[in-house]
């Protein structure tokens, strides 16, 4: 693989590059940056007209650390340090400005899928700060919250939905959590930094085929007739990733299934007292009722679903046909649950929000791995919970490509990544396509 930067020529022509990344979302753009920093020539292909215009733009962009595995927690904790030092991470000026990390903390209400003792053990091992609150502390620290325990989550037309609580909830609070204020801008920042390192973005084009010579990638063909010769392809196509795998003919050895799922995130007015002294209130993970909340401004909150068992999951076969508009049924369900937790919250009469499509792995843990086709890598199954981990996802892909292309047998001797900021060593085998299904997962977007 050479170090000279590529220039893509016109329709019907052919070019040669070191790596093609399919997808200019936050994961693909991060991978492009880290691969280009290795001195590789990188071409990014995306059907949209700009970086981060697909499912990334619908992300709630919450930065939290409560995952069900040690490697998941370590990845999120290290990524937080990257977001905090975003300009240093990019090492490039973007004339459009930089996205920023807003530290507000996160409250994780007690609920069976997120057992606090398991989480605290991981946090203690990895030096992630946290506080344990009882119900009285929760009520004091989050004014207006109803600390009632309503488990299990119920549909709003269930007669039991408005039953009295069966006890009260405590919570775990992680003060260093927060959110990225503009997920699309953050992706653009990564794309600009990648371009500054020589990466080329080919937008408004799709990959129509991937060429192979027996068990090796040899190139991709685009919808404009261009062929790009390359020995390495990274599939970071988000909800289209499974269809790309089928196009290429890989996936038979995956032990983890991945499917696209439609989701909605709604906007509601902030209840009185939620914000304190001009500071935004905390993000809240409420698996007891089946929602999460985070502020967008002093006046509004985002409300999303944690996929409670009582709600049918909206798996989709045709990503293109997925409506970007919120539905009244889902809006009423999520906004009413939010009002159950915050009785002073006013539920609007009309839905306000957006819809996106998650690329969901069956255990809600991503796949960052090679495949059984030499030179073909995947960054998929990101399940709506990996935006926060994009800085490291790019570095994982770069480590995989560099290691495997230089002869390392990752399938039998998994590579590791040593974190720049925290020093933690992450086992990249934790994100293998062939791993054992993570039974410790919450089975929700919380992972």
N, C-alpha and C positions, 0 to 999 in steps of 0.2 A: 504494500500500500504506500503510495507516494505522498508527498507533502505539498504538491502544487495544487492550487485551488482550481476548481472546474468552472467552465463557462458553458452553459447549456445552449445548444444551437437550435435552429428553427424546426418547425414541424416536419416530421418525416425523416429527420436526420438522427444520427446516433452520437452519443457522447460516452465518456468513461469517467467513472468516479469511484471512490473507495467504499462509500456507504450511501444507501438510499434509505431515508426514514419515511415511512408512510404515516402521515398524520402530523398536523401542525398545532395540535392542542398543547396543553401545558406539559404533558409527559413527552410528546414527540419533540417539542421545542427545547426542553431541557436535555433530552438525549442528544439532539443536534449540537447544542452548545458543548457538552462534555466530550463528544466524539471529535468535534472540530478542535478542541483544546489538545487532543492527542496528536494533532498534526494531520488528521485525515481529511480528505476531500469529502464533503457531505452535501447531499441534495435532499431536500425535504419536499414531499409531494402532498398536496391537500386539495380536496374538492372545493373548499371554501375560498373566499377571496382574501382572507387574512388569517393570521395566527390567532388561535383561541376563539374562533367564531362558532365552533360546534358545541359539544356538551360542556366543555370547559366554561363557556360564558354563562351557563346555567348553574354553576357551582355556588354553594353557600360559602365556600372558602374558609371554613372553620379550621383553625389550627388547634388540635387537641392531642392528647398523648395516651388516652385510655384505649389500648388494644389488648387482644387476648393472648398475645405471644410476646416473649422478651424481644425478639428481633423487630416486631412491629412497633413496640414502644420505643426502642432505641432509634428506629428510623424516624419516627415522628419527633422525638426529642432533639435529635441532631438537626432535622429539617427546620425546626423552630429557630435554631441559632442562625441558620442561613437566611430565613425571612427577616430576622431582626437586623441582620447586616446585609441587607439586600444589595446595596450599591457595591459592597466588597465582593459579594458572591458573583455579581455580573461582571465587574471590572470594565464596564463599558458605559458610556453616557448615552441615554436615550432622550432625544429632543422632546419627546412627548411626555416626559416625566417618568417617575418611578412609582410603582405600586408600593403600598406601605403596610406593615404589620401593625394591627391595633390590639394592644394587650388589654383584655377585659376580664380574663379569668373564665373558667367554666365550672358550672355546678352540675354534678352528675348525681341525679336523685337515685336513692336506693331502689333497686328492682332486681328480681331474680336473674335476668340475663347478664347483668353486670355486677357480679359478686365482688364486693369491695375488698374482701380479704385477699382474693387472687390478684386484684389490681394493685393493692398496696404492696404486696410482696414483690411485684415487678417494679413498681416505683422505687421501693427501698433499694433493690438491687442496682437500679440504674440512676439513682440519685435525682429523681424527679420530685420536686417539692409538692406537697399536698397538705390539706387540712381535712379532718373528719368532723362533720357538723351533726349535732343532734337536731331534732325538730325545732326546738326553741331557737337555736343559733341560726338555722335556715330561715326561720320567719323573721329574725332580726336583720340578717344580712341581705335578704331579698324581700323588701317590703311589698306587701300585697299578695304574696304567694300563699296558696292553700297547701298546707303540708299533709293533707289527707292521703292515705294509701288507698288506691282504687284498683289495684291489681286483681285480675288481669285486665288489659285494655279491652274495651267494648265498643261496638259501633254505636253511633249516637241515637239510632232508633231502637236500641236495646233498652227494655224497660229498666234494666239494672244500671244503666249508664249514670243516672242521677241519684243512685243509692248513697246513703251516708258512707263515709270512709270506714274502713276496717282497721283503724290504727293510724299512725302518723309516720312520715318519712324523715329520715336524716339524709345526708348527702356527703359526697366527696367534693372538695373544691381544689382545683389546680390553678393557682394564681397566674401562672405564666402562659396560659392558653389565650386565644384570641381569634382574630380573623384577618384575612388579607382583604383590603378595602376594594380592590378592583381585579378580579381574576383574569379578565381579558387583557387588561393592561400588563399584569404580571407576565402573562404569556408573551405578549408583544415584547416586553423587556428581554425575555429569554431569547426570542427570535432575533432581536436586534444584536444582542451579544453574540449569538451564533454567527450572524452575518459578518460581524466585525472580525470573527475568527475565520472567515472564508466560506461559511456555509451558504448555499444557494437555495432559495425557496421557490418552488414551482407551484403556483396557486391556480385555482380554477381548473384543475386537472385531476383525473382519477387514474389509478393503476388498473389496467384492464387485463394484464397477465404478468406473470413472473416466469422468466426463462430459467431453465435448469439444464445442467449436463449431468445426467445420472443423479448423484446424491449431492450436487453442489449448485447453489444459486449462481447464475451468470448474468442476470440483468432484469430490468423491468420495462414494460411497454405502457405508455400513457395514452390517454384518450385523444390527445392531439396528434398521435402518430409517432411521437418521439420514442426512441429506444435509448435507455441508459444502461450501458454495460457496467456491472458492479459485482464484486464477489460477496457483498454483505447487504442484507436488507433487514431493517428493523420494523416490525409491525406494531405501530403505536396508534392504530386507527380507531381507538375508542369503541363505541358500539358497533362499528363496522369490522372490528378485528376478527371476529369469528368467520365472517364471510370472506375476508382476505385469506384466512387460513384454509378455508375450503377451496378457494380459487387456486391456492398453491399446492394443496394436497397434503397438508400437515395436520397433525392433531390426533392421529390414531393412538399415539402412546401417552396422551394426556390423561392423568387420573383425575383432573379437576375440570368439570364442565363450566362453560362460560356462555351466558345468554344476555341479550339486551333487554332492559326493563325500563318502561316509561315511569317517570316520577314527576311530581309537582311540588313547587315551593311557593307558599303564599305570603302575602304581606298584610299585616294588621297594625292598627294603631298601638303605640306603646301604652300600657296601662299606667295609671298614676303611681308614682313612687318607684317605678322600675329603675329609672336613672337617678343617680345621686350626685348633687353638686356639680352639674354639668358634665359628669363622667357617665359614659354608657354603662348600663347594667351588664351582668355577665351573660354569656351563652349558657343555655340550659339543655341538658340531655335528660328527657323525661320518658324513659321506657315504661314507667308505671302507667302512663296514659297513651304512649305510642307516638310521641312527637319530640322534636327538638326546636329550640328557639335561639335566635341571636339578633341583636340590634343591628340595624343598618344606619340609623341616625337617631337623634334624640326623640324623634316622633314616630318611628316605625320599627316593627320586628319582622323578621322572616320566620315562618313556621313551616317545618318540613316533617315528613313521616319517618319513623323508625321501623316501618314495615311490621306492625303488630300482627299477630296470628289471625285476628278477627277481620283483617282487611285483605281482600284478594290482591295478589301481586299481578301487575299488568305486564306480563311478558309479551314481547312483540317480535314478529318475524320480519316486518318491513320497516326499518328505521326511517326511511324516507317518508313513510305515510304517517308517522307519529305527529300528532297535533301539538304545536307549541303553545296552545292556549290552555289556561287553567279551566277545569270543569267545576260546575257548581257543587256537585256531590262531594268531590274531594275537598274543595274549599270549606264547605260547611263542616265536614268531619274534622279537619285539622284546626280550623279556627274555633270550633266549639270545644274541642279538647283544650286548646290554649286558654279559652275563657273558663273552663272548669278549673284549671290550675291557677289562673289569675281572674277571680270573679269580677274585678272592676274593668276588665278588658271589654271594649265595645266591638262586637262582630259586625263588620260592614255588610250591607245588603247585596253588594256585588263583589265577585271575586277579583282579586288583584294578585298577580304573580306570574310565574313562568313555568314551563314544562321542559324537562330535559330527559335524556336517556342515559341510564347507567349501563356500564359494561360489567355485568355482575358474575363473579366467580361463585361457585356453589358454597364456599365457606367464607365468602366476603373478604378474602385475602388475595392480593394481586399475583399475577404470574410475570416475573421478570426472569427470562430464561432463554437459552438456545432452543432449537427444535431438532428433530431427527433429520432435517434437511440442512446440510452444512451451509453455514453462512446466513441462515434465516433465524432471526431472533424475534421474541415477542415481549411487549410491555402491555399487558392486557388484563382484563378482569379487575379493573381498578375500582369498581363497585361504589362509585360515588363518595369514596372515603380516602382517595389518594391525592387529591389536589395538594393537600398540606405536605405530602411527601415528594412532590415533584422535584425539588432540588436534589434529593438523594436518588430518586428513580433514574434520573439522567446519569448520575455517577455509577449506579449499579449497571446500567446498560453498557456504559463505556468500559467498566471493569470486565464485564462478560465478554464483550467483543475483543478487547485487547488480550485477555487471557486465553479464550478458546481459539481465537485465530492464530495464536502463537503456540498452540498444541496442548493446552491444559485440558484435562478430562474432567469437565465440571460435573458431569452426570455421576461420576463415581468418587470424585474428590472436590466437593463444592468450594468455589472461591469464597473469599471473605472480603469485607470492606472495612477499613479502619477509619472511624469518623474523625474529621478534621477538628471539630470543636469540642466534642465530649470524650474522645478517645475510645469510645465503645467499638467493639469488633462485631460486625453483623455478618451472620452466616447467610450467604445468598442462596443456599439450598433451601432456606425457609420459604422462598418464593418460586420453588421449582414447579414445573409442569407435571412432574411425576411424584409430587409429595403425597403423603397421607393426608386426607381431608382433615382440616383443623376442627376437631370436635369441641374445642374450647371456645370457638367463635360464638358471639351472641346471636348469630344467624340474622343479623340486621346490618344496616349501614354503619353501625358502630364497630363492626369487625371483631 
